[in-house]
């Protein structure tokens, strides 16, 4: 479900296009926290050099649908801001 929502937000699954569109993970995490109070994802490039600008997001049964929707809304807004 979250993966489908994020694909909808980003609008593409093409890896080259994603790399061009993606801001730095640290920038995304800072904005998520500063503007929405959301703790962002883990920057996978810290452990996997072949995954630059990749973020691991996790939701569990402890996250409500409203919280997940808020994350998607935040990411949508960031995408619109450029």
Secondary structure as UniProt FT lines:
FT   HELIX           2..10
FT   HELIX           15..21
FT   HELIX           25..36
FT   STRAND          42..43
FT   HELIX           44..46
FT   TURN            49..50
FT   TURN            52..53
FT   STRAND          55..56
FT   TURN            61..62
FT   HELIX           65..81
//
